[in-house]
Amino acid sequence: MSNRPITEDDLHALVDEALDAARQAEVEAYLARQPAVAARVRPIADSAPRCGMPWRRSPPSRFRPS
């Protein structure tokens, strides 16, 4: 894991599936530790398919409402 802080760009890149595997793992671990941030990202991920974002499948389960 790197010591780089997680940024808004990282959160959006995660939704866009634009992170490399290592950074994706870091951002996902961050979201697991920060439920308030994950809750803020969830609506972005949920709207991505409707907005023509580059989803090739449904949003990952971590972004689906529980």
CHARMM internal coordinates of N, CA and C (Angstrom, degrees):
IC EDIT
DIST 1 N 1 CA 1.4500
DIST 1 CA 1 C 1.5145
ANGL 1 N 1 CA 1 C 110.19
DIST 1 C 2 N 1.3043
ANGL 1 CA 1 C 2 N 114.09
DIHE 1 N 1 CA 1 C 2 N 142.52
DIST 2 N 2 CA 1.4572
ANGL 1 C 2 N 2 CA 118.53
DIHE 1 CA 1 C 2 N 2 CA 178.84
DIST 2 CA 2 C 1.5240
ANGL 2 N 2 CA 2 C 109.68
DIHE 1 C 2 N 2 CA 2 C -88.04
DIST 2 C 3 N 1.2890
ANGL 2 CA 2 C 3 N 115.97
DIHE 2 N 2 CA 2 C 3 N 170.67
DIST 3 N 3 CA 1.4690
ANGL 2 C 3 N 3 CA 121.24
DIHE 2 CA 2 C 3 N 3 CA 177.08
DIST 3 CA 3 C 1.5256
ANGL 3 N 3 CA 3 C 111.09
DIHE 2 C 3 N 3 CA 3 C -99.10
DIST 3 C 4 N 1.3426
ANGL 3 CA 3 C 4 N 116.55
DIHE 3 N 3 CA 3 C 4 N 7.39
DIST 4 N 4 CA 1.4654
ANGL 3 C 4 N 4 CA 119.60
DIHE 3 CA 3 C 4 N 4 CA 178.91
DIST 4 CA 4 C 1.5186
ANGL 4 N 4 CA 4 C 110.06
DIHE 3 C 4 N 4 CA 4 C -66.83
DIST 4 C 5 N 1.3056
ANGL 4 CA 4 C 5 N 118.16
DIHE 4 N 4 CA 4 C 5 N 134.67
DIST 5 N 5 CA 1.4707
ANGL 4 C 5 N 5 CA 119.67
DIHE 4 CA 4 C 5 N 5 CA 176.53
DIST 5 CA 5 C 1.5264
ANGL 5 N 5 CA 5 C 110.45
DIHE 4 C 5 N 5 CA 5 C -68.95
DIST 5 C 6 N 1.3212
ANGL 5 CA 5 C 6 N 115.41
DIHE 5 N 5 CA 5 C 6 N 153.10
DIST 6 N 6 CA 1.4610
ANGL 5 C 6 N 6 CA 121.55
DIHE 5 CA 5 C 6 N 6 CA 175.88
DIST 6 CA 6 C 1.5191
ANGL 6 N 6 CA 6 C 107.34
DIHE 5 C 6 N 6 CA 6 C -80.12
DIST 6 C 7 N 1.3286
ANGL 6 CA 6 C 7 N 116.27
DIHE 6 N 6 CA 6 C 7 N 127.90
DIST 7 N 7 CA 1.4597
ANGL 6 C 7 N 7 CA 121.45
DIHE 6 CA 6 C 7 N 7 CA -177.14
DIST 7 CA 7 C 1.5260
ANGL 7 N 7 CA 7 C 110.78
DIHE 6 C 7 N 7 CA 7 C -111.64
DIST 7 C 8 N 1.3189
ANGL 7 CA 7 C 8 N 115.50
DIHE 7 N 7 CA 7 C 8 N 170.95
DIST 8 N 8 CA 1.4608
ANGL 7 C 8 N 8 CA 120.33
DIHE 7 CA 7 C 8 N 8 CA 174.06
DIST 8 CA 8 C 1.5229
ANGL 8 N 8 CA 8 C 110.38
DIHE 7 C 8 N 8 CA 8 C -58.85
DIST 8 C 9 N 1.3260
ANGL 8 CA 8 C 9 N 116.46
DIHE 8 N 8 CA 8 C 9 N -37.67
DIST 9 N 9 CA 1.4663
ANGL 8 C 9 N 9 CA 119.98
DIHE 8 CA 8 C 9 N 9 CA 177.80
DIST 9 CA 9 C 1.5240
ANGL 9 N 9 CA 9 C 111.00
DIHE 8 C 9 N 9 CA 9 C -60.54
DIST 9 C 10 N 1.3250
ANGL 9 CA 9 C 10 N 117.02
DIHE 9 N 9 CA 9 C 10 N -40.04
DIST 10 N 10 CA 1.4669
ANGL 9 C 10 N 10 CA 120.50
DIHE 9 CA 9 C 10 N 10 CA 177.49
DIST 10 CA 10 C 1.5238
ANGL 10 N 10 CA 10 C 111.03
DIHE 9 C 10 N 10 CA 10 C -62.66
DIST 10 C 11 N 1.3264
ANGL 10 CA 10 C 11 N 116.80
DIHE 10 N 10 CA 10 C 11 N -42.09
DIST 11 N 11 CA 1.4640
ANGL 10 C 11 N 11 CA 120.51
DIHE 10 CA 10 C 11 N 11 CA -179.20
DIST 11 CA 11 C 1.5275
ANGL 11 N 11 CA 11 C 110.61
DIHE 10 C 11 N 11 CA 11 C -63.02
DIST 11 C 12 N 1.3247
ANGL 11 CA 11 C 12 N 116.15
DIHE 11 N 11 CA 11 C 12 N -43.70
DIST 12 N 12 CA 1.4583
ANGL 11 C 12 N 12 CA 119.52
DIHE 11 CA 11 C 12 N 12 CA 179.10
DIST 12 CA 12 C 1.5285
ANGL 12 N 12 CA 12 C 110.90
DIHE 11 C 12 N 12 CA 12 C -69.41
DIST 12 C 13 N 1.3059
ANGL 12 CA 12 C 13 N 117.48
DIHE 12 N 12 CA 12 C 13 N -37.37
DIST 13 N 13 CA 1.4620
ANGL 12 C 13 N 13 CA 120.55
DIHE 12 CA 12 C 13 N 13 CA 177.85
DIST 13 CA 13 C 1.5260
ANGL 13 N 13 CA 13 C 110.83
DIHE 12 C 13 N 13 CA 13 C -65.16
DIST 13 C 14 N 1.3227
ANGL 13 CA 13 C 14 N 117.38
DIHE 13 N 13 CA 13 C 14 N -34.24
DIST 14 N 14 CA 1.4579
ANGL 13 C 14 N 14 CA 119.99
DIHE 13 CA 13 C 14 N 14 CA 176.06
DIST 14 CA 14 C 1.5242
ANGL 14 N 14 CA 14 C 109.94
DIHE 13 C 14 N 14 CA 14 C -62.90
DIST 14 C 15 N 1.3198
ANGL 14 CA 14 C 15 N 116.33
DIHE 14 N 14 CA 14 C 15 N -46.95
DIST 15 N 15 CA 1.4723
ANGL 14 C 15 N 15 CA 120.84
DIHE 14 CA 14 C 15 N 15 CA 178.31
DIST 15 CA 15 C 1.5239
ANGL 15 N 15 CA 15 C 110.37
DIHE 14 C 15 N 15 CA 15 C -60.69
DIST 15 C 16 N 1.3196
ANGL 15 CA 15 C 16 N 117.01
DIHE 15 N 15 CA 15 C 16 N -38.85
DIST 16 N 16 CA 1.4704
ANGL 15 C 16 N 16 CA 122.29
DIHE 15 CA 15 C 16 N 16 CA -178.80
DIST 16 CA 16 C 1.5248
ANGL 16 N 16 CA 16 C 112.95
DIHE 15 C 16 N 16 CA 16 C -80.22
DIST 16 C 17 N 1.3332
ANGL 16 CA 16 C 17 N 116.99
DIHE 16 N 16 CA 16 C 17 N -1.65
DIST 17 N 17 CA 1.4695
ANGL 16 C 17 N 17 CA 122.67
DIHE 16 CA 16 C 17 N 17 CA -176.26
DIST 17 CA 17 C 1.5234
ANGL 17 N 17 CA 17 C 111.30
DIHE 16 C 17 N 17 CA 17 C 57.77
DIST 17 C 18 N 1.3222
ANGL 17 CA 17 C 18 N 116.19
DIHE 17 N 17 CA 17 C 18 N 42.02
DIST 18 N 18 CA 1.4586
ANGL 17 C 18 N 18 CA 121.33
DIHE 17 CA 17 C 18 N 18 CA -175.59
DIST 18 CA 18 C 1.5248
ANGL 18 N 18 CA 18 C 113.20
DIHE 17 C 18 N 18 CA 18 C -111.37
DIST 18 C 19 N 1.3259
ANGL 18 CA 18 C 19 N 118.39
DIHE 18 N 18 CA 18 C 19 N 11.40
DIST 19 N 19 CA 1.4579
ANGL 18 C 19 N 19 CA 121.36
DIHE 18 CA 18 C 19 N 19 CA 179.61
DIST 19 CA 19 C 1.5238
ANGL 19 N 19 CA 19 C 110.31
DIHE 18 C 19 N 19 CA 19 C -97.22
DIST 19 C 20 N 1.3391
ANGL 19 CA 19 C 20 N 115.84
DIHE 19 N 19 CA 19 C 20 N 150.01
DIST 20 N 20 CA 1.4610
ANGL 19 C 20 N 20 CA 117.76
DIHE 19 CA 19 C 20 N 20 CA 171.86
DIST 20 CA 20 C 1.5324
ANGL 20 N 20 CA 20 C 107.51
DIHE 19 C 20 N 20 CA 20 C -72.48
DIST 20 C 21 N 1.3021
ANGL 20 CA 20 C 21 N 116.43
DIHE 20 N 20 CA 20 C 21 N 166.24
DIST 21 N 21 CA 1.4661
ANGL 20 C 21 N 21 CA 121.58
DIHE 20 CA 20 C 21 N 21 CA -173.11
DIST 21 CA 21 C 1.5256
ANGL 21 N 21 CA 21 C 112.87
DIHE 20 C 21 N 21 CA 21 C -58.36
DIST 21 C 22 N 1.3257
ANGL 21 CA 21 C 22 N 117.08
DIHE 21 N 21 CA 21 C 22 N -40.36
DIST 22 N 22 CA 1.4695
ANGL 21 C 22 N 22 CA 120.07
DIHE 21 CA 21 C 22 N 22 CA -178.22
DIST 22 CA 22 C 1.5275
ANGL 22 N 22 CA 22 C 111.12
DIHE 21 C 22 N 22 CA 22 C -66.72
DIST 22 C 23 N 1.3269
ANGL 22 CA 22 C 23 N 116.41
DIHE 22 N 22 CA 22 C 23 N -45.67
DIST 23 N 23 CA 1.4758
ANGL 22 C 23 N 23 CA 119.29
DIHE 22 CA 22 C 23 N 23 CA -179.67
DIST 23 CA 23 C 1.5214
ANGL 23 N 23 CA 23 C 110.41
DIHE 22 C 23 N 23 CA 23 C -68.74
DIST 23 C 24 N 1.3235
ANGL 23 CA 23 C 24 N 117.72
DIHE 23 N 23 CA 23 C 24 N -36.69
DIST 24 N 24 CA 1.4538
ANGL 23 C 24 N 24 CA 120.48
DIHE 23 CA 23 C 24 N 24 CA 177.06
DIST 24 CA 24 C 1.5242
ANGL 24 N 24 CA 24 C 110.32
DIHE 23 C 24 N 24 CA 24 C -59.05
DIST 24 C 25 N 1.3219
ANGL 24 CA 24 C 25 N 117.25
DIHE 24 N 24 CA 24 C 25 N -44.02
DIST 25 N 25 CA 1.4627
ANGL 24 C 25 N 25 CA 121.27
DIHE 24 CA 24 C 25 N 25 CA 178.77
DIST 25 CA 25 C 1.5307
ANGL 25 N 25 CA 25 C 110.70
DIHE 24 C 25 N 25 CA 25 C -61.57
DIST 25 C 26 N 1.3213
ANGL 25 CA 25 C 26 N 116.74
DIHE 25 N 25 CA 25 C 26 N -40.23
DIST 26 N 26 CA 1.4630
ANGL 25 C 26 N 26 CA 120.31
DIHE 25 CA 25 C 26 N 26 CA 178.74
DIST 26 CA 26 C 1.5285
ANGL 26 N 26 CA 26 C 111.44
DIHE 25 C 26 N 26 CA 26 C -64.25
DIST 26 C 27 N 1.3277
ANGL 26 CA 26 C 27 N 116.01
DIHE 26 N 26 CA 26 C 27 N -44.96
DIST 27 N 27 CA 1.4653
ANGL 26 C 27 N 27 CA 120.11
DIHE 26 CA 26 C 27 N 27 CA -178.54
DIST 27 CA 27 C 1.5251
ANGL 27 N 27 CA 27 C 109.75
DIHE 26 C 27 N 27 CA 27 C -66.90
DIST 27 C 28 N 1.3289
ANGL 27 CA 27 C 28 N 117.95
DIHE 27 N 27 CA 27 C 28 N -41.10
DIST 28 N 28 CA 1.4605
ANGL 27 C 28 N 28 CA 120.49
DIHE 27 CA 27 C 28 N 28 CA 178.34
DIST 28 CA 28 C 1.5249
ANGL 28 N 28 CA 28 C 111.14
DIHE 27 C 28 N 28 CA 28 C -63.75
DIST 28 C 29 N 1.3266
ANGL 28 CA 28 C 29 N 117.70
DIHE 28 N 28 CA 28 C 29 N -40.16
DIST 29 N 29 CA 1.4674
ANGL 28 C 29 N 29 CA 120.49
DIHE 28 CA 28 C 29 N 29 CA 177.31
DIST 29 CA 29 C 1.5232
ANGL 29 N 29 CA 29 C 110.44
DIHE 28 C 29 N 29 CA 29 C -64.13
DIST 29 C 30 N 1.3103
ANGL 29 CA 29 C 30 N 116.71
DIHE 29 N 29 CA 29 C 30 N -39.65
DIST 30 N 30 CA 1.4658
ANGL 29 C 30 N 30 CA 121.55
DIHE 29 CA 29 C 30 N 30 CA 176.89
DIST 30 CA 30 C 1.5270
ANGL 30 N 30 CA 30 C 110.41
DIHE 29 C 30 N 30 CA 30 C -60.75
DIST 30 C 31 N 1.3252
ANGL 30 CA 30 C 31 N 116.70
DIHE 30 N 30 CA 30 C 31 N -46.58
DIST 31 N 31 CA 1.4661
ANGL 30 C 31 N 31 CA 119.99
DIHE 30 CA 30 C 31 N 31 CA -179.88
DIST 31 CA 31 C 1.5237
ANGL 31 N 31 CA 31 C 111.40
DIHE 30 C 31 N 31 CA 31 C -64.06
DIST 31 C 32 N 1.3118
ANGL 31 CA 31 C 32 N 117.53
DIHE 31 N 31 CA 31 C 32 N -33.42
DIST 32 N 32 CA 1.4676
ANGL 31 C 32 N 32 CA 120.74
DIHE 31 CA 31 C 32 N 32 CA 177.51
DIST 32 CA 32 C 1.5322
ANGL 32 N 32 CA 32 C 110.93
DIHE 31 C 32 N 32 CA 32 C -65.64
DIST 32 C 33 N 1.3231
ANGL 32 CA 32 C 33 N 116.22
DIHE 32 N 32 CA 32 C 33 N -30.92
DIST 33 N 33 CA 1.4758
ANGL 32 C 33 N 33 CA 120.78
DIHE 32 CA 32 C 33 N 33 CA 179.30
DIST 33 CA 33 C 1.5215
ANGL 33 N 33 CA 33 C 112.63
DIHE 32 C 33 N 33 CA 33 C -88.50
DIST 33 C 34 N 1.3196
ANGL 33 CA 33 C 34 N 117.23
DIHE 33 N 33 CA 33 C 34 N -14.50
DIST 34 N 34 CA 1.4664
ANGL 33 C 34 N 34 CA 122.23
DIHE 33 CA 33 C 34 N 34 CA -175.27
DIST 34 CA 34 C 1.5327
ANGL 34 N 34 CA 34 C 109.91
DIHE 33 C 34 N 34 CA 34 C -125.55
DIST 34 C 35 N 1.3401
ANGL 34 CA 34 C 35 N 118.01
DIHE 34 N 34 CA 34 C 35 N 76.50
DIST 35 N 35 CA 1.4682
ANGL 34 C 35 N 35 CA 119.49
DIHE 34 CA 34 C 35 N 35 CA -176.21
DIST 35 CA 35 C 1.5221
ANGL 35 N 35 CA 35 C 113.79
DIHE 34 C 35 N 35 CA 35 C -60.63
DIST 35 C 36 N 1.3101
ANGL 35 CA 35 C 36 N 118.40
DIHE 35 N 35 CA 35 C 36 N -29.54
DIST 36 N 36 CA 1.4728
ANGL 35 C 36 N 36 CA 119.60
DIHE 35 CA 35 C 36 N 36 CA 178.70
DIST 36 CA 36 C 1.5245
ANGL 36 N 36 CA 36 C 110.78
DIHE 35 C 36 N 36 CA 36 C -66.55
DIST 36 C 37 N 1.3162
ANGL 36 CA 36 C 37 N 116.81
DIHE 36 N 36 CA 36 C 37 N -38.77
DIST 37 N 37 CA 1.4671
ANGL 36 C 37 N 37 CA 120.23
DIHE 36 CA 36 C 37 N 37 CA 177.99
DIST 37 CA 37 C 1.5303
ANGL 37 N 37 CA 37 C 109.15
DIHE 36 C 37 N 37 CA 37 C -70.06
DIST 37 C 38 N 1.3340
ANGL 37 CA 37 C 38 N 116.99
DIHE 37 N 37 CA 37 C 38 N -41.82
DIST 38 N 38 CA 1.4624
ANGL 37 C 38 N 38 CA 120.21
DIHE 37 CA 37 C 38 N 38 CA 178.13
DIST 38 CA 38 C 1.5282
ANGL 38 N 38 CA 38 C 110.62
DIHE 37 C 38 N 38 CA 38 C -59.52
DIST 38 C 39 N 1.3255
ANGL 38 CA 38 C 39 N 116.75
DIHE 38 N 38 CA 38 C 39 N -39.20
DIST 39 N 39 CA 1.4661
ANGL 38 C 39 N 39 CA 120.51
DIHE 38 CA 38 C 39 N 39 CA 178.74
DIST 39 CA 39 C 1.5264
ANGL 39 N 39 CA 39 C 111.36
DIHE 38 C 39 N 39 CA 39 C -65.96
DIST 39 C 40 N 1.3125
ANGL 39 CA 39 C 40 N 116.73
DIHE 39 N 39 CA 39 C 40 N -30.95
DIST 40 N 40 CA 1.4733
ANGL 39 C 40 N 40 CA 120.80
DIHE 39 CA 39 C 40 N 40 CA 178.24
DIST 40 CA 40 C 1.5322
ANGL 40 N 40 CA 40 C 111.04
DIHE 39 C 40 N 40 CA 40 C -75.53
DIST 40 C 41 N 1.3306
ANGL 40 CA 40 C 41 N 116.89
DIHE 40 N 40 CA 40 C 41 N -32.50
DIST 41 N 41 CA 1.4648
ANGL 40 C 41 N 41 CA 121.52
DIHE 40 CA 40 C 41 N 41 CA -179.06
DIST 41 CA 41 C 1.5288
ANGL 41 N 41 CA 41 C 110.84
DIHE 40 C 41 N 41 CA 41 C -78.20
DIST 41 C 42 N 1.3261
ANGL 41 CA 41 C 42 N 117.05
DIHE 41 N 41 CA 41 C 42 N -30.73
DIST 42 N 42 CA 1.4698
ANGL 41 C 42 N 42 CA 121.39
DIHE 41 CA 41 C 42 N 42 CA -175.32
DIST 42 CA 42 C 1.5323
ANGL 42 N 42 CA 42 C 112.96
DIHE 41 C 42 N 42 CA 42 C -52.55
DIST 42 C 43 N 1.3415
ANGL 42 CA 42 C 43 N 120.42
DIHE 42 N 42 CA 42 C 43 N -47.64
DIST 43 N 43 CA 1.4686
ANGL 42 C 43 N 43 CA 118.76
DIHE 42 CA 42 C 43 N 43 CA 179.67
DIST 43 CA 43 C 1.5322
ANGL 43 N 43 CA 43 C 113.22
DIHE 42 C 43 N 43 CA 43 C -62.64
DIST 43 C 44 N 1.3056
ANGL 43 CA 43 C 44 N 116.96
DIHE 43 N 43 CA 43 C 44 N -31.90
DIST 44 N 44 CA 1.4716
ANGL 43 C 44 N 44 CA 120.17
DIHE 43 CA 43 C 44 N 44 CA 177.55
DIST 44 CA 44 C 1.5257
ANGL 44 N 44 CA 44 C 109.06
DIHE 43 C 44 N 44 CA 44 C -65.03
DIST 44 C 45 N 1.3296
ANGL 44 CA 44 C 45 N 115.62
DIHE 44 N 44 CA 44 C 45 N -46.08
DIST 45 N 45 CA 1.4640
ANGL 44 C 45 N 45 CA 119.96
DIHE 44 CA 44 C 45 N 45 CA 179.86
DIST 45 CA 45 C 1.5222
ANGL 45 N 45 CA 45 C 111.07
DIHE 44 C 45 N 45 CA 45 C -65.29
DIST 45 C 46 N 1.3311
ANGL 45 CA 45 C 46 N 116.44
DIHE 45 N 45 CA 45 C 46 N -39.72
DIST 46 N 46 CA 1.4663
ANGL 45 C 46 N 46 CA 120.01
DIHE 45 CA 45 C 46 N 46 CA -179.82
DIST 46 CA 46 C 1.5198
ANGL 46 N 46 CA 46 C 111.87
DIHE 45 C 46 N 46 CA 46 C -64.78
DIST 46 C 47 N 1.3199
ANGL 46 CA 46 C 47 N 118.14
DIHE 46 N 46 CA 46 C 47 N -33.64
DIST 47 N 47 CA 1.4614
ANGL 46 C 47 N 47 CA 120.49
DIHE 46 CA 46 C 47 N 47 CA -177.58
DIST 47 CA 47 C 1.5273
ANGL 47 N 47 CA 47 C 112.58
DIHE 46 C 47 N 47 CA 47 C -85.81
DIST 47 C 48 N 1.3025
ANGL 47 CA 47 C 48 N 118.22
DIHE 47 N 47 CA 47 C 48 N -14.22
DIST 48 N 48 CA 1.4652
ANGL 47 C 48 N 48 CA 121.12
DIHE 47 CA 47 C 48 N 48 CA -175.82
DIST 48 CA 48 C 1.5224
ANGL 48 N 48 CA 48 C 113.21
DIHE 47 C 48 N 48 CA 48 C -54.56
DIST 48 C 49 N 1.3433
ANGL 48 CA 48 C 49 N 120.07
DIHE 48 N 48 CA 48 C 49 N -46.98
DIST 49 N 49 CA 1.4679
ANGL 48 C 49 N 49 CA 118.10
DIHE 48 CA 48 C 49 N 49 CA -178.86
DIST 49 CA 49 C 1.5277
ANGL 49 N 49 CA 49 C 112.78
DIHE 48 C 49 N 49 CA 49 C -63.22
DIST 49 C 50 N 1.3242
ANGL 49 CA 49 C 50 N 117.51
DIHE 49 N 49 CA 49 C 50 N -34.06
DIST 50 N 50 CA 1.4650
ANGL 49 C 50 N 50 CA 121.18
DIHE 49 CA 49 C 50 N 50 CA -179.83
DIST 50 CA 50 C 1.5228
ANGL 50 N 50 CA 50 C 112.09
DIHE 49 C 50 N 50 CA 50 C -73.95
DIST 50 C 51 N 1.3226
ANGL 50 CA 50 C 51 N 116.59
DIHE 50 N 50 CA 50 C 51 N -20.89
DIST 51 N 51 CA 1.4710
ANGL 50 C 51 N 51 CA 120.99
DIHE 50 CA 50 C 51 N 51 CA -176.48
DIST 51 CA 51 C 1.5252
ANGL 51 N 51 CA 51 C 112.24
DIHE 50 C 51 N 51 CA 51 C -98.69
DIST 51 C 52 N 1.3131
ANGL 51 CA 51 C 52 N 116.81
DIHE 51 N 51 CA 51 C 52 N 8.21
DIST 52 N 52 CA 1.4631
ANGL 51 C 52 N 52 CA 119.30
DIHE 51 CA 51 C 52 N 52 CA 179.71
DIST 52 CA 52 C 1.5166
ANGL 52 N 52 CA 52 C 113.42
DIHE 51 C 52 N 52 CA 52 C 76.65
DIST 52 C 53 N 1.3245
ANGL 52 CA 52 C 53 N 117.26
DIHE 52 N 52 CA 52 C 53 N 22.37
DIST 53 N 53 CA 1.4556
ANGL 52 C 53 N 53 CA 120.06
DIHE 52 CA 52 C 53 N 53 CA 177.43
DIST 53 CA 53 C 1.5222
ANGL 53 N 53 CA 53 C 108.91
DIHE 52 C 53 N 53 CA 53 C -70.58
DIST 53 C 54 N 1.3044
ANGL 53 CA 53 C 54 N 117.31
DIHE 53 N 53 CA 53 C 54 N 162.23
DIST 54 N 54 CA 1.4641
ANGL 53 C 54 N 54 CA 120.50
DIHE 53 CA 53 C 54 N 54 CA -170.62
DIST 54 CA 54 C 1.5294
ANGL 54 N 54 CA 54 C 115.00
DIHE 53 C 54 N 54 CA 54 C -78.19
DIST 54 C 55 N 1.3162
ANGL 54 CA 54 C 55 N 117.84
DIHE 54 N 54 CA 54 C 55 N 42.33
DIST 55 N 55 CA 1.4706
ANGL 54 C 55 N 55 CA 119.24
DIHE 54 CA 54 C 55 N 55 CA 176.37
DIST 55 CA 55 C 1.5198
ANGL 55 N 55 CA 55 C 108.54
DIHE 54 C 55 N 55 CA 55 C -73.60
DIST 55 C 56 N 1.2912
ANGL 55 CA 55 C 56 N 114.86
DIHE 55 N 55 CA 55 C 56 N 134.25
DIST 56 N 56 CA 1.4638
ANGL 55 C 56 N 56 CA 119.86
DIHE 55 CA 55 C 56 N 56 CA 175.23
DIST 56 CA 56 C 1.5188
ANGL 56 N 56 CA 56 C 110.26
DIHE 55 C 56 N 56 CA 56 C -101.65
DIST 56 C 57 N 1.2942
ANGL 56 CA 56 C 57 N 116.47
DIHE 56 N 56 CA 56 C 57 N -4.21
DIST 57 N 57 CA 1.4610
ANGL 56 C 57 N 57 CA 123.06
DIHE 56 CA 56 C 57 N 57 CA 179.46
DIST 57 CA 57 C 1.5171
ANGL 57 N 57 CA 57 C 107.07
DIHE 56 C 57 N 57 CA 57 C -153.94
DIST 57 C 58 N 1.3056
ANGL 57 CA 57 C 58 N 116.96
DIHE 57 N 57 CA 57 C 58 N -178.08
DIST 58 N 58 CA 1.4601
ANGL 57 C 58 N 58 CA 119.19
DIHE 57 CA 57 C 58 N 58 CA 178.36
DIST 58 CA 58 C 1.5251
ANGL 58 N 58 CA 58 C 109.33
DIHE 57 C 58 N 58 CA 58 C -67.84
DIST 58 C 59 N 1.3348
ANGL 58 CA 58 C 59 N 118.24
DIHE 58 N 58 CA 58 C 59 N 159.72
DIST 59 N 59 CA 1.4535
ANGL 58 C 59 N 59 CA 120.21
DIHE 58 CA 58 C 59 N 59 CA -179.52
DIST 59 CA 59 C 1.5249
ANGL 59 N 59 CA 59 C 111.59
DIHE 58 C 59 N 59 CA 59 C -56.59
DIST 59 C 60 N 1.3176
ANGL 59 CA 59 C 60 N 118.42
DIHE 59 N 59 CA 59 C 60 N 145.96
DIST 60 N 60 CA 1.4517
ANGL 59 C 60 N 60 CA 121.23
DIHE 59 CA 59 C 60 N 60 CA 178.37
DIST 60 CA 60 C 1.5191
ANGL 60 N 60 CA 60 C 111.42
DIHE 59 C 60 N 60 CA 60 C -56.40
DIST 60 C 61 N 1.3132
ANGL 60 CA 60 C 61 N 116.24
DIHE 60 N 60 CA 60 C 61 N 151.20
DIST 61 N 61 CA 1.4754
ANGL 60 C 61 N 61 CA 121.31
DIHE 60 CA 60 C 61 N 61 CA -175.33
DIST 61 CA 61 C 1.5262
ANGL 61 N 61 CA 61 C 112.25
DIHE 60 C 61 N 61 CA 61 C -58.76
DIST 61 C 62 N 1.3297
ANGL 61 CA 61 C 62 N 118.19
DIHE 61 N 61 CA 61 C 62 N -27.86
DIST 62 N 62 CA 1.4713
ANGL 61 C 62 N 62 CA 119.27
DIHE 61 CA 61 C 62 N 62 CA -179.06
DIST 62 CA 62 C 1.5219
ANGL 62 N 62 CA 62 C 111.75
DIHE 61 C 62 N 62 CA 62 C -64.60
DIST 62 C 63 N 1.3333
ANGL 62 CA 62 C 63 N 117.41
DIHE 62 N 62 CA 62 C 63 N -16.63
DIST 63 N 63 CA 1.4422
ANGL 62 C 63 N 63 CA 121.33
DIHE 62 CA 62 C 63 N 63 CA -179.56
DIST 63 CA 63 C 1.5276
ANGL 63 N 63 CA 63 C 113.16
DIHE 62 C 63 N 63 CA 63 C -103.80
DIST 63 C 64 N 1.3359
ANGL 63 CA 63 C 64 N 116.53
DIHE 63 N 63 CA 63 C 64 N -7.21
DIST 64 N 64 CA 1.4550
ANGL 63 C 64 N 64 CA 118.93
DIHE 63 CA 63 C 64 N 64 CA -179.29
DIST 64 CA 64 C 1.5219
ANGL 64 N 64 CA 64 C 110.09
DIHE 63 C 64 N 64 CA 64 C -80.98
DIST 64 C 65 N 1.3256
ANGL 64 CA 64 C 65 N 117.37
DIHE 64 N 64 CA 64 C 65 N 143.95
DIST 65 N 65 CA 1.4663
ANGL 64 C 65 N 65 CA 119.30
DIHE 64 CA 64 C 65 N 65 CA 178.82
DIST 65 CA 65 C 1.5171
ANGL 65 N 65 CA 65 C 110.39
DIHE 64 C 65 N 65 CA 65 C -60.00
DIST 65 C 66 N 1.3172
ANGL 65 CA 65 C 66 N 115.71
DIHE 65 N 65 CA 65 C 66 N 144.56
DIST 66 N 66 CA 1.4737
ANGL 65 C 66 N 66 CA 118.92
DIHE 65 CA 65 C 66 N 66 CA 179.94
DIST 66 CA 66 C 1.4989
ANGL 66 N 66 CA 66 C 111.77
DIHE 65 C 66 N 66 CA 66 C -87.50
END
COOR INIT
IC SEED 1 N 1 CA 1 C
IC BUILD
